[in-house]
């Protein structure tokens, strides 16, 4: 690249590990990397921070890149998003402005592990009991919910849902699954039951865990009527996308004690504002979107971001988004 140095902005590097957890030396001669530990909450603040950025690395789908923002970033030529699916980037606008968009691989392990951390934390009152012990409070405040022999209902049985199912089976749980296109062939492959309907799954499960992609068919999938089907002893875990579960309906169910509890890692606004009701809701075990946050996953994200930058500078971009749809078969 000669004497022309490019500026790369890494967004939402809350732990300030992006430049430590991966080797950025392959682009050190051409690129200056600046990471931001604070979140930019609106388009104006983003446009100001990124006005001189040639490259942006963004995590997951927290930061939208609509056409209006891209139009305010005159130098941007490469946008790297972690994962190979991102619904908050205006790809048409990016293409029109000559901006290349690339993705990275991601692991299904961290969200599977966090799902079980939340579920087990809820079932055994880990946070309440741990805090009570440290504060010198009463000895044994809760009665744990058993997993063995109880029913785990999975909404979605893809890569992540399938692995969650395997752990449930290892705990001796009865596992059933449902999604709009789920087949018996898939449930037989994983070794779980196929629920006849969403309603059956919700009304019979002791633990419900959400593992669906967000789309028009899944947005608001669990609303007031669906949450009302849950047993008063049931727990709901959502590590997928907040919009799949009606947030107001969930808060009402928690405040009114209509379900035993919920474990949530995803929210309608992230980072969660200080006064957001999810911060103080009863019967809620909440984490700040940690599903993808692990050392191995970050090494993949940032390591492949460096690969994407290197390949772009060489004129051969890799893992371009959106991934082209498979070609239709030739009828002839």
Residue frames relative to the residue before (quaternion, step in Angstrom):
aa qw qx qy qz dx dy dz
X 1.0000 0.0000 0.0000 0.0000 0.00 0.00 0.00
X 0.4580 -0.7009 0.4399 0.3248 3.56 1.30 0.03
X 0.7851 -0.3085 0.2479 0.4764 3.55 -1.08 -0.86
X 0.5489 0.6128 -0.3999 0.4040 3.60 1.24 -0.09
X 0.1177 -0.8005 0.5859 0.0451 3.55 -0.55 1.17
X 0.3152 -0.7504 0.5572 0.1647 3.52 -1.00 0.87
X 0.3269 -0.7296 0.5666 0.1997 3.54 -1.21 0.52
X 0.1114 -0.7876 0.6056 0.0228 3.54 -0.79 1.10
X 0.1522 -0.7861 0.5959 0.0617 3.57 -0.77 1.08
X 0.1618 -0.7658 0.6181 0.0736 3.57 -0.86 1.03
X 0.2438 -0.8129 0.5186 0.1039 3.55 -0.52 1.21
X 0.8656 0.1518 -0.1050 0.4655 3.54 -1.33 0.54
X 0.2896 0.7312 -0.5522 0.2767 3.56 0.91 0.94
X 0.0986 -0.8714 0.4784 0.0467 3.54 0.73 1.16
X 0.7421 0.3944 -0.2221 0.4943 3.59 0.98 -0.81
X 0.3481 -0.7614 0.4730 0.2744 3.60 1.34 -0.08
X 0.4446 0.6939 -0.4490 0.3453 3.57 0.84 1.03
X 0.4203 0.7537 -0.4499 0.2299 3.60 1.23 -0.25
X 0.7544 0.3813 -0.2176 0.4880 3.59 0.89 -0.87
X 0.6486 0.5007 -0.3230 0.4736 3.59 1.28 -0.05
X 0.7160 0.4872 -0.2566 0.4292 3.56 0.97 -0.86
X 0.7473 0.2346 -0.1669 0.5989 3.58 1.32 -0.19
X 0.4853 -0.6578 0.5023 0.2819 3.55 -1.27 0.48
X 0.1314 -0.8218 0.5536 0.0287 3.57 -0.40 1.26
X 0.3868 0.7624 -0.4607 0.2387 3.61 1.25 0.01
X 0.5952 0.5808 -0.3992 0.3861 3.68 0.98 -0.54
X 0.7621 0.3227 -0.2006 0.5243 3.62 1.12 -0.48
X 0.3783 0.7765 -0.4516 0.2237 3.59 1.29 0.03
X 0.6603 0.5233 -0.3201 0.4331 3.61 1.04 -0.65
X 0.7786 0.3630 -0.1658 0.4843 3.57 1.15 -0.56
X 0.7948 0.3084 -0.1064 0.5117 3.57 1.14 -0.64
X 0.2179 -0.7192 0.6445 0.1413 3.52 -1.10 0.83
X 0.1963 -0.8059 0.5540 0.0712 3.57 -0.69 1.12
X 0.0244 -0.7717 0.6353 -0.0150 3.54 -0.89 1.03
X 0.1112 -0.8020 0.5841 0.0572 3.59 -0.71 1.03
X 0.2716 -0.7625 0.5739 0.1243 3.52 -1.15 0.77
X 0.2804 -0.7826 0.5394 0.1343 3.55 -0.74 1.12
X 0.6897 0.4171 -0.2739 0.5247 3.59 1.26 -0.22
X 0.4625 -0.6831 0.5025 0.2590 3.52 -1.19 0.68
X 0.2995 -0.7221 0.5917 0.1970 3.56 -1.04 0.79
X 0.2917 -0.8460 0.4233 0.1416 3.58 -0.27 1.26
X 0.8041 0.1942 -0.0991 0.5531 3.60 1.16 -0.30
X 0.6994 -0.4985 0.3204 0.3995 3.53 -1.30 0.33
X 0.6318 0.5472 -0.3463 0.4260 3.59 0.97 -0.76
X 0.6889 0.4659 -0.2954 0.4703 3.59 0.86 -0.90
X 0.6249 0.5283 -0.3340 0.4678 3.58 1.07 -0.69
X 0.6630 0.5141 -0.3067 0.4495 3.56 0.87 -0.95
X 0.6530 0.5080 -0.3156 0.4647 3.58 1.01 -0.78
X 0.6956 0.4834 -0.2802 0.4516 3.58 0.89 -0.92
X 0.7757 0.3644 -0.1669 0.4875 3.58 1.03 -0.82
X 0.3428 0.7898 -0.4689 0.1971 3.59 1.22 0.10
X 0.7725 0.2927 -0.1777 0.5347 3.60 1.08 -0.62
X 0.4440 0.6970 -0.4545 0.3324 3.59 1.20 0.42
X 0.2832 -0.7406 0.5888 0.1566 3.55 -0.99 0.92
X 0.7728 0.1587 -0.0482 0.6126 3.55 1.21 -0.71
X 0.0584 -0.7751 0.6280 0.0381 3.57 -1.06 0.78
X 0.1401 -0.7458 0.6466 0.0778 3.54 -1.05 0.89
X 0.0182 -0.8205 0.5695 -0.0459 3.56 -0.62 1.15
X 0.3922 -0.7330 0.5141 0.2110 3.56 -1.09 0.77
X 0.8689 -0.0534 0.0114 0.4920 3.52 -0.94 1.03
X 0.6903 -0.4752 0.3546 0.4147 3.61 -1.02 -0.81
X 0.3109 0.7821 -0.4939 0.2185 3.57 1.16 0.50
X 0.7730 0.3023 -0.1510 0.5369 3.59 0.98 -0.84
X 0.2846 -0.7628 0.5532 0.1764 3.62 -0.51 1.11
X 0.1247 -0.7570 0.6356 0.0858 3.55 -1.18 0.67
X 0.0130 -0.8121 0.5824 -0.0336 3.59 0.28 1.26
X 0.6991 -0.4677 0.3344 0.4251 3.53 -1.28 0.23
X 0.6176 0.5649 -0.3492 0.4214 3.60 1.04 -0.72
X 0.6676 0.4682 -0.3037 0.4930 3.59 1.06 -0.72
X 0.6457 0.5309 -0.3304 0.4382 3.58 0.87 -0.90
X 0.6302 0.5433 -0.3299 0.4459 3.58 1.08 -0.70
X 0.6918 0.4616 -0.2669 0.4869 3.59 1.20 -0.45
X 0.6542 0.4657 -0.3072 0.5107 3.57 1.30 0.12
X 0.1336 -0.8704 0.4675 0.0769 3.58 0.45 1.21
X 0.7181 0.4503 -0.2639 0.4603 3.60 1.08 -0.58
X 0.5130 0.6852 -0.4147 0.3086 3.58 1.19 -0.40
X 0.0172 -0.8127 0.5818 -0.0272 3.55 -0.82 1.07
X 0.7909 0.1584 -0.0893 0.5843 3.59 1.19 -0.43
X 0.0569 -0.7721 0.6329 -0.0035 3.55 -0.87 1.07
X 0.0827 -0.7966 0.5988 0.0070 3.58 -0.65 1.15
X 0.0668 -0.7981 0.5988 -0.0050 3.57 -0.68 1.15
X 0.4567 -0.6776 0.4933 0.2981 3.58 -0.92 0.82
X 0.7314 0.3230 -0.2959 0.5226 3.53 -0.98 0.92
X 0.4280 -0.7071 0.5082 0.2421 3.54 -1.31 0.27
X 0.7031 0.3317 -0.2766 0.5648 3.56 1.21 0.52
X 0.1244 0.7885 -0.5897 0.1223 3.56 -0.78 1.02
X 0.2182 -0.8300 0.5079 0.0750 3.55 -0.49 1.26
X 0.6793 0.5069 -0.2943 0.4417 3.62 1.21 -0.12
X 0.5673 0.5433 -0.4038 0.4689 3.58 1.23 0.42
X 0.3287 -0.7156 0.5820 0.2029 3.58 -0.94 0.91
X 0.2297 -0.8260 0.5016 0.1154 3.55 0.04 1.32
X 0.6313 0.5340 -0.3472 0.4425 3.59 0.99 -0.74
X 0.6591 0.4944 -0.3075 0.4760 3.57 0.96 -0.85
X 0.6311 0.5292 -0.3367 0.4564 3.58 1.01 -0.77
X 0.6637 0.5024 -0.3055 0.4623 3.57 0.90 -0.90
X 0.6535 0.5264 -0.3138 0.4442 3.56 0.97 -0.86
X 0.7251 0.4052 -0.2308 0.5067 3.58 1.10 -0.64
X 0.5243 -0.6650 0.4006 0.3499 3.60 1.27 0.14
X 0.4423 0.6771 -0.4633 0.3624 3.57 1.16 0.60
X 0.2854 -0.7474 0.5797 0.1544 3.56 -0.79 1.06
X 0.1382 -0.7802 0.6068 0.0628 3.58 -0.93 0.93
X 0.0152 -0.8034 0.5942 -0.0358 3.57 -0.80 1.05
X 0.2696 -0.7599 0.5713 0.1530 3.55 -1.24 0.50
X 0.3231 -0.7044 0.5852 0.2387 3.52 -1.36 -0.18
X 0.5767 -0.5299 0.4678 0.4096 3.53 -1.29 0.15
X 0.0825 -0.7715 0.6235 0.0962 3.56 -1.28 0.20
X 0.4247 -0.7097 0.5104 0.2355 3.52 -1.21 0.52
X 0.4052 -0.7007 0.5274 0.2583 3.57 -1.11 0.64
X 0.5008 0.6974 -0.4120 0.3051 3.59 1.24 -0.25
X 0.6861 0.5038 -0.3359 0.4032 3.66 0.66 -0.92
X 0.6975 0.4443 -0.3199 0.4624 3.67 0.77 -0.79
X 0.5889 0.5499 -0.3737 0.4595 3.61 1.11 -0.56
X 0.6818 0.4906 -0.2881 0.4598 3.55 0.86 -0.96
X 0.6756 0.4818 -0.3121 0.4628 3.59 0.92 -0.82
X 0.5666 0.5798 -0.3824 0.4434 3.59 1.07 -0.64
X 0.7190 0.4326 -0.2542 0.4809 3.55 0.86 -0.95
X 0.5803 0.5559 -0.3834 0.4553 3.60 1.10 -0.52
X 0.6734 0.4774 -0.2920 0.4831 3.58 0.95 -0.87
X 0.6711 0.5055 -0.3139 0.4423 3.58 0.83 -0.94
X 0.6889 0.4619 -0.2843 0.4810 3.58 0.88 -0.88
X 0.6195 0.5460 -0.3434 0.4474 3.57 1.05 -0.74
X 0.6530 0.4968 -0.3011 0.4859 3.55 1.04 -0.80
X 0.6929 0.5160 -0.2932 0.4096 3.55 0.76 -1.06
X 0.7986 0.2859 -0.1384 0.5113 3.56 0.98 -0.81
X 0.4708 -0.7140 0.4318 0.2865 3.61 1.20 0.32
X 0.1257 0.8607 -0.4884 0.0691 3.56 1.13 0.66
X 0.6999 0.4677 -0.2938 0.4530 3.60 0.78 -0.98
X 0.6679 0.5010 -0.3069 0.4568 3.59 0.85 -0.93
X 0.6987 0.4640 -0.2796 0.4673 3.57 0.86 -0.93
X 0.6489 0.5190 -0.3199 0.4552 3.57 0.99 -0.79
X 0.6669 0.4893 -0.3004 0.4749 3.56 0.93 -0.89
X 0.6478 0.5267 -0.3202 0.4476 3.57 1.00 -0.81
X 0.6401 0.5259 -0.3237 0.4571 3.56 0.98 -0.82
X 0.6846 0.4876 -0.2880 0.4589 3.57 0.89 -0.94
X 0.7161 0.4435 -0.2535 0.4756 3.58 1.07 -0.71
X 0.5020 -0.6632 0.4223 0.3602 3.59 1.26 0.00
X 0.3558 0.7636 -0.4675 0.2677 3.55 1.20 0.55
X 0.7777 -0.3214 0.2330 0.4874 3.58 -1.28 -0.20
X 0.4439 -0.6722 0.5302 0.2644 3.55 -1.13 0.72
X 0.8349 -0.0009 -0.0680 0.5461 3.59 -0.63 1.19
X 0.0070 0.8321 -0.5510 0.0631 3.55 -0.13 1.33
X 0.7849 0.3175 -0.1384 0.5137 3.58 1.09 -0.66
X 0.2902 -0.6888 0.6244 0.2266 3.53 -1.37 0.26
X 0.3902 -0.7769 0.4479 0.2085 3.56 -0.46 1.20
X 0.4171 -0.6633 0.5641 0.2605 3.51 -1.28 0.55
X 0.4020 -0.7251 0.5090 0.2315 3.57 -0.87 0.96
X 0.3344 -0.7183 0.5738 0.2074 3.54 -1.24 0.57
X 0.6444 0.5422 -0.3349 0.4227 3.58 0.88 -0.92
X 0.8248 0.1965 -0.1739 0.5008 3.54 -0.80 1.05
X 0.6055 0.5424 -0.3624 0.4559 3.59 1.25 -0.16
X 0.4859 -0.6836 0.4717 0.2723 3.56 -1.25 0.46
X 0.1746 -0.7432 0.6417 0.0737 3.51 -0.98 1.03
X 0.1220 -0.7969 0.5902 0.0426 3.56 -0.69 1.12
X 0.1439 -0.8112 0.5654 0.0396 3.56 -0.67 1.13
X 0.2075 -0.7312 0.6378 0.1246 3.54 -0.89 0.99
X 0.7763 0.1645 -0.1670 0.5852 3.55 -0.04 1.33
X 0.0041 -0.8046 0.5925 -0.0403 3.56 -0.87 0.97
X 0.2422 0.7717 -0.5399 0.2331 3.53 0.90 1.01
X 0.8246 -0.1952 0.1414 0.5118 3.58 -1.14 -0.60
X 0.7179 0.4228 -0.2525 0.4921 3.57 0.86 -0.96
X 0.6605 0.5152 -0.3121 0.4482 3.58 0.85 -0.94
X 0.6398 0.5377 -0.3250 0.4426 3.58 1.01 -0.77
X 0.6762 0.4739 -0.2955 0.4805 3.57 1.01 -0.78
X 0.5963 0.5368 -0.3605 0.4758 3.58 1.10 -0.63
X 0.6276 0.5466 -0.3240 0.4499 3.58 1.02 -0.84
X 0.6524 0.5292 -0.3234 0.4356 3.59 0.90 -0.88
X 0.6469 0.4983 -0.3235 0.4782 3.58 1.02 -0.76
X 0.6288 0.5376 -0.3328 0.4526 3.58 0.98 -0.81
X 0.6499 0.5084 -0.3123 0.4708 3.56 0.97 -0.84
X 0.6376 0.5296 -0.3252 0.4552 3.58 1.05 -0.78
X 0.6569 0.4840 -0.2981 0.4954 3.59 1.17 -0.56
X 0.5163 -0.6520 0.4128 0.3714 3.58 1.25 -0.09
X 0.4097 0.7062 -0.4781 0.3238 3.57 1.16 0.54
X 0.4069 -0.6236 0.5918 0.3089 3.52 -1.31 0.34
X 0.1109 -0.8327 0.5425 0.0072 3.58 -0.55 1.14
X 0.0073 0.7691 -0.6389 0.0156 3.55 -0.94 0.96
X 0.1488 -0.7993 0.5798 0.0531 3.56 -1.18 0.53
X 0.0089 -0.7745 0.6325 0.0035 3.52 -1.27 0.53
X 0.2104 0.6966 -0.6833 0.0610 3.47 -1.33 0.59
X 0.7092 -0.5039 0.2802 0.4057 3.55 -1.19 0.39
X 0.7891 0.2690 -0.1490 0.5318 3.59 1.07 -0.60
X 0.3779 0.7506 -0.4777 0.2562 3.58 1.22 0.23
X 0.2149 -0.7908 0.5665 0.0871 3.56 -0.96 0.95
X 0.5960 -0.5535 0.4357 0.3856 3.54 -1.24 0.42
X 0.5663 0.5893 -0.3903 0.4240 3.58 1.09 -0.56
X 0.6766 0.4798 -0.2916 0.4764 3.60 0.97 -0.86
X 0.6734 0.4803 -0.3197 0.4623 3.62 0.85 -0.85
X 0.6280 0.5196 -0.3399 0.4691 3.60 1.04 -0.70
X 0.6175 0.5559 -0.3366 0.4431 3.57 1.05 -0.77
X 0.7254 0.4129 -0.2330 0.4990 3.58 0.97 -0.89
X 0.4435 -0.7121 0.4379 0.3231 3.57 1.19 -0.52
X 0.5625 0.5724 -0.3942 0.4479 3.56 1.13 0.70
X 0.5700 -0.5914 0.4470 0.3543 3.56 -1.32 0.19
X 0.3599 -0.6945 0.5778 0.2330 3.55 -1.21 0.62
X 0.3243 -0.7423 0.5533 0.1939 3.57 -0.58 1.14
X 0.5092 -0.6731 0.4448 0.2997 3.57 -0.97 0.83
X 0.8012 -0.0161 0.0319 0.5973 3.58 1.13 -0.55
X 0.6494 -0.4819 0.4095 0.4222 3.53 -1.32 0.23
X 0.6498 0.5378 -0.3123 0.4370 3.55 0.97 -0.89
X 0.6411 0.5149 -0.3266 0.4661 3.57 0.98 -0.81
X 0.6533 0.5204 -0.3214 0.4463 3.57 0.88 -0.91
X 0.6971 0.4860 -0.2867 0.4423 3.59 0.81 -0.99
X 0.7213 0.4710 -0.2611 0.4356 3.57 0.89 -0.87
X 0.7350 0.4197 -0.2348 0.4780 3.59 1.16 -0.46
X 0.6205 0.5903 -0.3456 0.3836 3.61 1.15 -0.46
X 0.3688 -0.6915 0.5779 0.2277 3.52 -1.24 0.63
X 0.7529 0.1093 -0.0689 0.6453 3.55 1.27 -0.54
X 0.0919 -0.7801 0.6179 0.0352 3.59 -0.91 0.95
X 0.0284 -0.8007 0.5983 -0.0082 3.57 -0.85 0.97
X 0.3289 -0.7746 0.5218 0.1402 3.55 -0.88 1.06
X 0.0966 0.7898 -0.5968 0.1038 3.59 -0.78 1.06
X 0.3835 0.7074 -0.4830 0.3453 3.55 0.75 1.15
X 0.4653 -0.6209 0.5387 0.3283 3.55 -1.22 0.46
X 0.4665 -0.6674 0.5020 0.2915 3.57 -1.12 0.63
X 0.2073 0.7458 -0.6090 0.1730 3.54 -0.89 1.04
X 0.7512 -0.3866 0.2650 0.4648 3.53 -1.27 -0.07
X 0.6938 0.4775 -0.2853 0.4575 3.59 1.02 -0.71
X 0.7472 0.3960 -0.2267 0.4832 3.60 1.12 -0.50
X 0.4994 0.6422 -0.4456 0.3736 3.61 1.18 -0.25
X 0.8340 0.0873 -0.0998 0.5356 3.59 -0.70 1.07
X 0.2483 0.8111 -0.5008 0.1724 3.59 1.21 0.42
X 0.7488 0.2525 -0.1612 0.5912 3.56 1.09 -0.72
X 0.0412 0.8033 -0.5875 0.0888 3.53 -0.20 1.34
X 0.7976 -0.2846 0.1940 0.4951 3.61 -1.22 -0.28
X 0.6742 0.4985 -0.3138 0.4455 3.61 0.87 -0.88
X 0.6752 0.4893 -0.2994 0.4638 3.58 0.95 -0.82
X 0.6635 0.4961 -0.3157 0.4625 3.59 0.91 -0.85
X 0.6086 0.5635 -0.3481 0.4368 3.57 1.14 -0.59
X 0.6083 0.5655 -0.3533 0.4306 3.60 1.21 -0.37
X 0.5637 0.6225 -0.3892 0.3785 3.58 1.16 -0.48
X 0.5380 -0.6001 0.4836 0.3414 3.54 -1.15 0.65
X 0.5513 -0.5996 0.4463 0.3707 3.64 -1.08 0.49
X 0.6754 0.4596 -0.2849 0.5014 3.60 1.26 -0.31
X 0.5440 0.6565 -0.3811 0.3576 3.59 1.28 -0.05
X 0.2652 -0.7338 0.6077 0.1479 3.51 -1.32 0.53
X 0.1958 -0.7677 0.6023 0.0980 3.57 -1.11 0.78
X 0.0752 -0.7871 0.6118 0.0218 3.57 -0.92 0.95
X 0.0005 -0.7961 0.6047 -0.0227 3.57 -0.89 0.95
X 0.0527 0.7827 -0.6157 0.0737 3.55 -0.55 1.23
X 0.5196 0.6613 -0.3972 0.3673 3.59 1.28 0.24
X 0.7220 -0.3112 0.2641 0.5587 3.58 0.12 -1.31
X 0.5541 -0.6503 0.4064 0.3241 3.56 -0.89 0.95
X 0.6851 0.5377 -0.2997 0.3895 3.59 0.88 -0.95
X 0.5195 0.6178 -0.4321 0.4021 3.61 1.21 -0.14
X 0.7408 0.2976 -0.1688 0.5780 3.57 1.18 -0.64
X 0.4571 -0.6686 0.5166 0.2778 3.58 -0.85 1.00
X 0.3684 -0.7849 0.4531 0.2071 3.57 -0.35 1.26
X 0.6489 0.5065 -0.3247 0.4658 3.60 0.98 -0.76
X 0.6511 0.5077 -0.3149 0.4682 3.57 0.99 -0.80
X 0.6421 0.5132 -0.3277 0.4657 3.59 1.00 -0.75
X 0.6463 0.5139 -0.3222 0.4630 3.59 0.93 -0.86
X 0.6447 0.5176 -0.3226 0.4608 3.57 0.97 -0.82
X 0.6593 0.5110 -0.3136 0.4538 3.59 0.93 -0.87
X 0.6576 0.5023 -0.3074 0.4699 3.57 1.04 -0.76
X 0.6836 0.4892 -0.2918 0.4564 3.59 0.84 -0.94
X 0.7314 0.4202 -0.2332 0.4839 3.58 1.03 -0.78
X 0.4564 -0.7198 0.4271 0.3020 3.59 1.27 0.01
X 0.3694 0.7556 -0.4738 0.2611 3.57 1.13 0.55
X 0.7307 0.1760 -0.1884 0.6322 3.57 1.33 -0.08
X 0.6131 -0.5881 0.3805 0.3654 3.56 -1.18 0.53
X 0.7679 -0.2733 0.1977 0.5446 3.58 1.05 -0.64
X 0.2115 -0.7566 0.6038 0.1351 3.53 -1.36 0.15
X 0.1893 -0.7355 0.6383 0.1260 3.52 -1.23 0.66
X 0.0031 -0.8296 0.5524 -0.0810 3.56 -0.56 1.19
X 0.1030 -0.7981 0.5926 0.0358 3.56 -0.96 0.95
X 0.7316 0.3635 -0.1967 0.5421 3.58 1.31 -0.15
X 0.1218 -0.8241 0.5532 -0.0088 3.56 -0.97 0.91
X 0.6237 -0.5673 0.3869 0.3734 3.54 -1.24 0.48
X 0.7634 0.1348 -0.0994 0.6238 3.58 1.21 -0.50
X 0.0233 0.8029 -0.5941 0.0418 3.56 -0.82 0.99
X 0.4528 -0.2355 -0.8471 0.1479 1.52 -1.73 1.82
X 0.5948 -0.5974 0.4139 0.3435 3.53 -1.19 0.65
X 0.4570 -0.6915 0.4778 0.2909 3.63 -0.72 0.99
X 0.6591 -0.5538 0.3412 0.3774 3.56 -1.13 0.68
X 0.7757 0.3641 -0.1949 0.4773 3.59 0.92 -0.82
X 0.3591 0.7599 -0.4835 0.2449 3.58 1.22 0.19
X 0.5278 -0.6713 0.4153 0.3137 3.64 -0.88 0.88
X 0.5641 0.5944 -0.3993 0.4111 3.60 1.16 -0.36
X 0.5998 0.5819 -0.3637 0.4116 3.59 1.17 -0.43
X 0.7994 0.2873 -0.1247 0.5127 3.58 1.10 -0.60
X 0.3967 0.7368 -0.4754 0.2716 3.62 1.22 0.09
X 0.4548 -0.6730 0.5043 0.2930 3.60 -1.01 0.74
X 0.8229 0.2605 -0.1866 0.4692 3.56 -1.31 0.39
X 0.5927 0.5731 -0.3565 0.4396 3.58 1.21 0.42
X 0.1262 -0.7337 0.6642 0.0680 3.52 -1.00 0.99
X 0.0215 0.8355 -0.5421 0.0876 3.57 -0.31 1.28
X 0.0873 -0.7730 0.6274 0.0351 3.54 -1.12 0.80
X 0.5314 -0.6889 0.4056 0.2803 3.61 -1.06 0.74
X 0.7043 -0.4780 0.2492 0.4619 3.57 0.56 1.27
X 0.2003 0.8087 -0.5149 0.2018 3.53 0.66 1.22
X 0.3701 0.7857 -0.4546 0.1975 3.58 1.28 -0.15
X 0.7756 0.3222 -0.1733 0.5145 3.57 0.94 -0.83
X 0.5739 0.6352 -0.3589 0.3720 3.59 1.29 -0.20
X 0.3609 0.6759 -0.5755 0.2860 3.55 -0.28 1.31
X 0.6580 -0.5387 0.3470 0.3955 3.55 -1.16 0.53
X 0.6778 0.4891 -0.3035 0.4574 3.58 0.89 -0.90
X 0.6624 0.5038 -0.3151 0.4561 3.57 0.94 -0.83
X 0.6524 0.5030 -0.3128 0.4727 3.58 0.96 -0.83
X 0.6194 0.5362 -0.3493 0.4548 3.59 1.01 -0.73
X 0.6442 0.4991 -0.3143 0.4869 3.57 1.07 -0.74
X 0.6606 0.5227 -0.3147 0.4374 3.58 0.79 -1.02
X 0.7760 0.3735 -0.2085 0.4635 3.55 0.55 -1.16
X 0.6075 0.5458 -0.3593 0.4516 3.58 1.08 -0.63
X 0.7096 0.4265 -0.2638 0.4949 3.57 0.95 -0.83
X 0.5404 0.5698 -0.4120 0.4622 3.59 1.20 -0.29
X 0.6357 0.5073 -0.3210 0.4853 3.57 1.01 -0.81
X 0.6285 0.5257 -0.3318 0.4675 3.60 0.99 -0.81
X 0.6598 0.5160 -0.3113 0.4490 3.56 0.94 -0.89
X 0.6508 0.5042 -0.3136 0.4732 3.57 1.00 -0.80
X 0.6451 0.5264 -0.3120 0.4576 3.57 0.95 -0.92
X 0.6798 0.4866 -0.2880 0.4671 3.57 0.91 -0.95
X 0.6327 0.5271 -0.3347 0.4581 3.60 1.00 -0.77
X 0.6691 0.4967 -0.3071 0.4596 3.59 0.91 -0.90
X 0.6737 0.4743 -0.2858 0.4893 3.58 1.18 -0.56
X 0.5467 -0.6525 0.3784 0.3636 3.57 1.29 -0.02
X 0.6953 0.4180 -0.2715 0.5178 3.59 1.25 0.27
X 0.1383 -0.8362 0.5249 0.0778 3.62 0.41 1.18
X 0.2141 -0.7752 0.5847 0.1066 3.56 -1.12 0.75
X 0.8446 0.1630 -0.1358 0.4916 3.56 -1.31 0.52
X 0.1209 0.8300 -0.5330 0.1113 3.56 0.85 0.98
X 0.2152 -0.7539 0.6110 0.1091 3.53 -1.17 0.76
X 0.5388 -0.2113 -0.8155 -0.0087 1.49 -2.08 1.34
X 0.5648 -0.5826 0.4516 0.3711 3.55 -1.18 0.55
X 0.4795 -0.6861 0.4569 0.3011 3.62 -0.73 0.98
X 0.4895 -0.6386 0.5025 0.3164 3.57 -1.06 0.74
X 0.5752 -0.5832 0.4272 0.3829 3.62 -1.08 0.63
X 0.5361 -0.6313 0.4584 0.3224 3.52 -1.06 0.78
X 0.5054 -0.6387 0.4834 0.3208 3.57 -1.04 0.77
X 0.5346 -0.6298 0.4397 0.3523 3.62 -0.99 0.72
X 0.4981 -0.6508 0.4902 0.2967 3.51 -1.12 0.73
X 0.3661 -0.7646 0.4782 0.2296 3.63 -0.45 1.13
X 0.6423 0.5249 -0.3417 0.4418 3.55 1.17 -0.39
